[in-house]
Amino acid sequence: MTRLRGTALRLTVLVGENHRHRSRPLYTEVVHRAHAAGLAGASVFRGIEGFGASSMIHTARLLSLGEDLPVAVVVVDAAERIRAFLPQLEDLSGLGLVLLDECEVVRGSGGGEDRR
């Protein structure tokens, strides 16, 4: 893993837990593509409640609706590397919002050279 410090870009992809690309969960596909692209890191966070374009609220509190909870895939790297990665998401149907936020990495782990 390459050390990342300073200004970076955070990519957040929101999907439903049950959304799939071919035979794998959509969030897994995003993480594997980010890894193959050599990005600094990616994490998946499972929400406990949310709604999207359908306006249906999905929640972990109700068994009948708790099957398609919101999931956020968060990827952080240098801005140019994140922007170069975005076209790799274009063929994925079922993506919800795709967000970009500038952020500052104040502490990063891993070896290798700094990516600034």
Secondary structure by P-SEA (a helix, b strand, c coil): ccccccbbbbbbbbbccccccccccaaaaaaaaaaaacccbbbbbbbccccccccccccccccccccccbbbbbbbccaaaaaaacccccccccccbbbbbbbbbccccccccccc
